[in-house]
Amino acid sequence: MSERQVVVGVALIRDGLVLAALRPGPDGGWEFPGGKVEPGETDAQAAIRELREELSVEIEPGASLGPAQPIGDRYQLRVYAAALIRGEPVLSEHSAIRWVGAAELALLDWLPADRPFLPALRQVVENGT
């Protein structure tokens, strides 16, 4: 089997809140915005590019929120905390976006690959780190 392609997810944090994005369609659910890492790109470069493309914001990627999680047989998801540097998220590729607090994270219907990152993310948001 060939190596799985990396997809980066970004837990964008602002003022103690995290941006959640709703993926439309029958396989939809709440997810961290992001996308595929292109050849020659680092995870951080992909995160910056993807959020610029998807949400029209500038970010500063931070710490990983845990080990990669499989998405089917072809992809693996890596999620990073990030700070919003500039801009206000613009809804374009998702059916909804919303800022949620640490206590609300577990209440959303997250996509399966995103769920394992929630405990670490909650700690980051609660501790302000």
C-alpha positions in Angstrom: 0.0 0.0 0.0 1.3 3.5 -0.8 1.7 6.1 1.8 -1.4 8.1 2.7 -1.6 11.7 1.5 -1.5 14.2 4.4 -4.5 16.5 5.0 -4.0 19.3 7.4 -6.8 20.6 9.6 -6.6 23.9 11.4 -8.1 24.5 14.9 -8.3 28.3 14.5 -8.4 29.9 17.9 -9.5 33.5 18.7 -10.4 34.9 22.1 -10.9 31.4 23.6 -13.1 30.2 20.8 -12.4 27.7 18.0 -13.7 28.0 14.4 -15.7 25.0 13.3 -16.7 24.5 9.7 -19.7 22.4 8.5 -18.9 20.2 5.4 -22.0 20.0 3.3 -23.5 16.8 1.7 -24.4 13.3 2.8 -21.0 12.6 4.3 -20.9 16.1 5.9 -20.3 17.1 9.5 -18.3 19.6 11.5 -14.6 19.7 10.8 -11.5 21.8 11.1 -10.9 23.8 7.9 -7.9 22.8 5.9 -6.9 20.6 3.0 -4.4 18.5 1.3 -0.6 19.1 1.6 0.8 19.7 -1.9 4.2 18.2 -2.9 7.1 20.2 -1.5 4.9 21.9 1.1 5.2 21.6 4.8 2.1 21.1 6.9 2.4 24.7 8.1 2.6 26.1 4.6 -0.4 24.0 3.5 -2.4 25.3 6.6 -1.6 28.9 5.7 -2.5 28.4 2.0 -5.7 26.4 2.7 -7.1 28.9 5.2 -6.2 31.8 2.9 -8.1 30.0 0.0 -11.1 28.7 2.0 -11.7 31.5 4.6 -9.7 34.6 3.4 -7.8 34.8 6.6 -4.1 34.9 7.6 -3.0 32.5 10.4 0.0 31.5 12.4 0.1 27.7 12.7 1.1 26.4 16.1 1.4 23.1 17.9 0.1 19.7 16.7 -3.0 18.4 18.5 -1.9 14.8 18.4 -1.0 11.9 16.1 -2.4 11.7 12.6 -5.7 10.0 12.1 -6.7 7.9 9.1 -9.4 9.2 6.7 -10.3 6.1 4.7 -7.5 4.3 3.0 -6.0 7.2 1.1 -5.5 10.1 3.5 -4.3 10.9 7.0 -5.4 14.0 9.0 -3.0 16.1 11.1 -4.6 18.9 13.1 -2.8 22.0 14.4 -3.8 24.8 16.6 -3.4 28.2 15.0 -3.9 31.9 15.8 -5.9 34.2 13.6 -3.6 37.1 12.6 -5.7 39.0 10.1 -9.1 38.9 8.5 -12.5 37.7 9.4 -13.5 34.2 8.1 -15.6 34.3 4.9 -18.0 31.4 4.3 -17.2 29.9 0.8 -16.5 26.2 0.8 -18.6 25.1 3.8 -22.3 25.3 4.5 -21.7 27.1 7.8 -18.9 28.3 10.1 -19.2 29.1 13.8 -17.0 30.0 16.7 -17.4 27.6 19.6 -16.1 27.6 23.2 -14.3 24.7 24.8 -17.5 23.4 26.5 -19.3 23.4 23.2 -16.8 21.3 21.2 -18.2 18.0 22.3 -21.7 19.0 21.4 -21.1 19.3 17.6 -21.4 16.3 15.3 -17.7 16.2 14.2 -16.5 14.1 11.3 -14.9 10.9 12.7 -11.3 11.8 11.8 -11.6 15.1 13.6 -13.0 13.8 16.9 -9.8 12.4 18.4 -8.2 15.9 18.4 -11.0 17.4 20.6 -9.6 16.5 24.0 -6.2 18.1 23.3 -7.9 21.1 21.7 -10.1 21.6 24.6 -7.1 21.7 26.9 -5.4 24.3 24.6 -8.5 26.5 24.6 -9.1 26.2 28.4 -5.4 26.9 29.2 -5.0 29.7 26.7 -1.8 28.1 25.3 
